[in-house]
Amino acid sequence: MTKMHDIPFLDLQAAYRELKPDIDKAVARVLESGWYILGPEVEAFEQEFAAYCQAGHAIGVGNGLDALVLALRAVGVQPGDEVIVPSNTYIATWLAVTQCGAKPIPVEPCESTFNIDPERIEEAITPLTRAILPVHLYGQPADLDPVLSVARHHGLRVVEDAAQAHGARYKGRRIGAHGDAVAWSFYPGKNLGALGDGGAVTTDDAAIASRIRLLRNYGSREKYVHEVQGVNSRLDPIQAAVLRVKLRVLDSWNERRRALAARYVDVLAGAGLVLPAVPDWAEPVWHLFVIRSSARDALKAKFDGAGIGTLIHYPIPPHVQQAYEDLKFDSQAFPLAGRLAEEVLSLPIGPHLSSDAPVAVANILEKQRT
């Protein structure tokens, strides 16, 4: 069948092409500096990213999973502890918990926003609970105030997974330091994406920041002097240089995403889909535009055949992944997460997507109905 469109899910090459002179210059600056591990380029990015996130500190690490693990370790999560996590999330959220030797305790989401339901958290708390790990899924902030209230009442730490939320705001303030620590990924497809892996943790707590700096560098502040059993997880200076360039355009690129999301909402009204719901206190950055349909698989096949790139975020909930069969969760234990996995579909969105793309998507839907 001849494809009618050529609409990629996300065009990373276009992002590079727009910024090519500045990115090339930044990379060359690092190559010519002779400083290839940590150093001034990473420090400059950390300062700029912390300021952007309205946080006191930013610590660059190797990737988003490491950011979560180190943040959890820095707030005191240890083997045998429990950490409350969303049932509906990418598996990295759970992996970070188990890599600390702790156990993930899933809590179902709010069906309208896909994010963890604060009203379900308290009933999941036990004497072993050490932290709560909300995820700002798809670029929309979780409802943090009630999460933080429960955490304070029970003496728990809050580590936020903001891997998809660069630039998002909760009640007017950027995501970055509402909880004890906030973990970020700079995977290339993120709103603020590197040209490879990268991550960071932001926090207002100087002690947590110091602990993460220690842990990321072999447990060492002074060369060959190791205070704790750390790891090797350091943001690369070349990636830091690229991120500094992209950080300058992040807000404008997020505005492009917002315009596309608004267009989708307009043209898909009445199409028989469940469209994203945005609370009035949330300012999402539309890392993903996720719809729901009981006929998701047929719909995806239709888009694929028309040359419109779509993805499923995520097709298998963590509690039924083989990786977590040792936890022995019943496959029906978290029915809402299971239902979302069967119905969600991510439509193309990104700062370099044509403004005509939402109309093309709507036209495919119209043809399917007629």
ChimeraX attribute file (.defattr): number of C-alpha atoms within 10 A of each C-alpha:
attribute: neighborCount
match mode: 1-to-1
recipient: residues
	/A:1	5
	/A:2	7
	/A:3	11
	/A:4	13
	/A:5	16
	/A:6	12
	/A:7	22
	/A:8	17
	/A:9	18
	/A:10	18
	/A:11	16
	/A:12	17
	/A:13	10
	/A:14	13
	/A:15	16
	/A:16	16
	/A:17	10
	/A:18	11
	/A:19	14
	/A:20	14
	/A:21	10
	/A:22	16
	/A:23	20
	/A:24	13
	/A:25	14
	/A:26	21
	/A:27	17
	/A:28	13
	/A:29	15
	/A:30	18
	/A:31	13
	/A:32	9
	/A:33	11
	/A:34	8
	/A:35	14
	/A:36	15
	/A:37	13
	/A:38	17
	/A:39	11
	/A:40	15
	/A:41	24
	/A:42	25
	/A:43	17
	/A:44	15
	/A:45	24
	/A:46	22
	/A:47	15
	/A:48	18
	/A:49	24
	/A:50	22
	/A:51	15
	/A:52	16
	/A:53	22
	/A:54	18
	/A:55	22
	/A:56	17
	/A:57	24
	/A:58	28
	/A:59	25
	/A:60	29
	/A:61	31
	/A:62	21
	/A:63	22
	/A:64	26
	/A:65	26
	/A:66	27
	/A:67	30
	/A:68	33
	/A:69	22
	/A:70	31
	/A:71	30
	/A:72	32
	/A:73	20
	/A:74	22
	/A:75	20
	/A:76	15
	/A:77	22
	/A:78	18
	/A:79	14
	/A:80	14
	/A:81	20
	/A:82	24
	/A:83	28
	/A:84	25
	/A:85	26
	/A:86	26
	/A:87	27
	/A:88	30
	/A:89	27
	/A:90	17
	/A:91	18
	/A:92	16
	/A:93	25
	/A:94	27
	/A:95	21
	/A:96	23
	/A:97	28
	/A:98	20
	/A:99	18
	/A:100	19
	/A:101	15
	/A:102	22
	/A:103	23
	/A:104	26
	/A:105	21
	/A:106	25
	/A:107	24
	/A:108	23
	/A:109	24
	/A:110	18
	/A:111	14
	/A:112	12
	/A:113	20
	/A:114	25
	/A:115	24
	/A:116	29
	/A:117	19
	/A:118	21
	/A:119	14
	/A:120	14
	/A:121	21
	/A:122	15
	/A:123	8
	/A:124	14
	/A:125	20
	/A:126	14
	/A:127	8
	/A:128	12
	/A:129	22
	/A:130	24
	/A:131	26
	/A:132	26
	/A:133	27
	/A:134	28
	/A:135	29
	/A:136	26
	/A:137	26
	/A:138	23
	/A:139	24
	/A:140	30
	/A:141	30
	/A:142	28
	/A:143	22
	/A:144	20
	/A:145	14
	/A:146	14
	/A:147	21
	/A:148	19
	/A:149	13
	/A:150	19
	/A:151	20
	/A:152	12
	/A:153	9
	/A:154	16
	/A:155	12
	/A:156	19
	/A:157	22
	/A:158	27
	/A:159	26
	/A:160	30
	/A:161	29
	/A:162	28
	/A:163	29
	/A:164	27
	/A:165	29
	/A:166	30
	/A:167	22
	/A:168	26
	/A:169	20
	/A:170	21
	/A:171	15
	/A:172	10
	/A:173	15
	/A:174	19
	/A:175	28
	/A:176	33
	/A:177	23
	/A:178	21
	/A:179	23
	/A:180	22
	/A:181	30
	/A:182	30
	/A:183	30
	/A:184	29
	/A:185	31
	/A:186	27
	/A:187	19
	/A:188	14
	/A:189	17
	/A:190	19
	/A:191	28
	/A:192	27
	/A:193	23
	/A:194	23
	/A:195	16
	/A:196	14
	/A:197	17
	/A:198	27
	/A:199	28
	/A:200	29
	/A:201	34
	/A:202	33
	/A:203	26
	/A:204	20
	/A:205	15
	/A:206	11
	/A:207	12
	/A:208	23
	/A:209	21
	/A:210	14
	/A:211	18
	/A:212	28
	/A:213	24
	/A:214	22
	/A:215	26
	/A:216	23
	/A:217	20
	/A:218	20
	/A:219	21
	/A:220	18
	/A:221	14
	/A:222	10
	/A:223	9
	/A:224	9
	/A:225	10
	/A:226	15
	/A:227	13
	/A:228	12
	/A:229	12
	/A:230	18
	/A:231	15
	/A:232	13
	/A:233	21
	/A:234	23
	/A:235	26
	/A:236	21
	/A:237	25
	/A:238	25
	/A:239	24
	/A:240	28
	/A:241	25
	/A:242	24
	/A:243	24
	/A:244	23
	/A:245	19
	/A:246	21
	/A:247	21
	/A:248	12
	/A:249	13
	/A:250	19
	/A:251	17
	/A:252	12
	/A:253	20
	/A:254	22
	/A:255	15
	/A:256	21
	/A:257	25
	/A:258	21
	/A:259	15
	/A:260	24
	/A:261	22
	/A:262	13
	/A:263	16
	/A:264	22
	/A:265	16
	/A:266	13
	/A:267	15
	/A:268	21
	/A:269	12
	/A:270	10
	/A:271	12
	/A:272	12
	/A:273	15
	/A:274	17
	/A:275	19
	/A:276	18
	/A:277	13
	/A:278	13
	/A:279	15
	/A:280	8
	/A:281	12
	/A:282	17
	/A:283	22
	/A:284	26
	/A:285	27
	/A:286	27
	/A:287	26
	/A:288	26
	/A:289	23
	/A:290	23
	/A:291	19
	/A:292	19
	/A:293	17
	/A:294	15
	/A:295	12
	/A:296	18
	/A:297	15
	/A:298	12
	/A:299	17
	/A:300	19
	/A:301	13
	/A:302	16
	/A:303	22
	/A:304	17
	/A:305	15
	/A:306	19
	/A:307	17
	/A:308	23
	/A:309	19
	/A:310	21
	/A:311	16
	/A:312	18
	/A:313	20
	/A:314	20
	/A:315	17
	/A:316	18
	/A:317	22
	/A:318	25
	/A:319	27
	/A:320	18
	/A:321	12
	/A:322	8
	/A:323	11
	/A:324	16
	/A:325	13
	/A:326	8
	/A:327	11
	/A:328	9
	/A:329	15
	/A:330	10
	/A:331	13
	/A:332	12
	/A:333	14
	/A:334	19
	/A:335	12
	/A:336	18
	/A:337	27
	/A:338	22
	/A:339	17
	/A:340	23
	/A:341	20
	/A:342	20
	/A:343	20
	/A:344	23
	/A:345	24
	/A:346	20
	/A:347	25
	/A:348	24
	/A:349	29
	/A:350	27
	/A:351	23
	/A:352	16
	/A:353	19
	/A:354	14
	/A:355	16
	/A:356	11
	/A:357	21
	/A:358	22
	/A:359	16
	/A:360	18
	/A:361	20
	/A:362	17
	/A:363	14
	/A:364	16
	/A:365	18
	/A:366	12
	/A:367	9
	/A:368	11
	/A:369	9
	/A:370	5
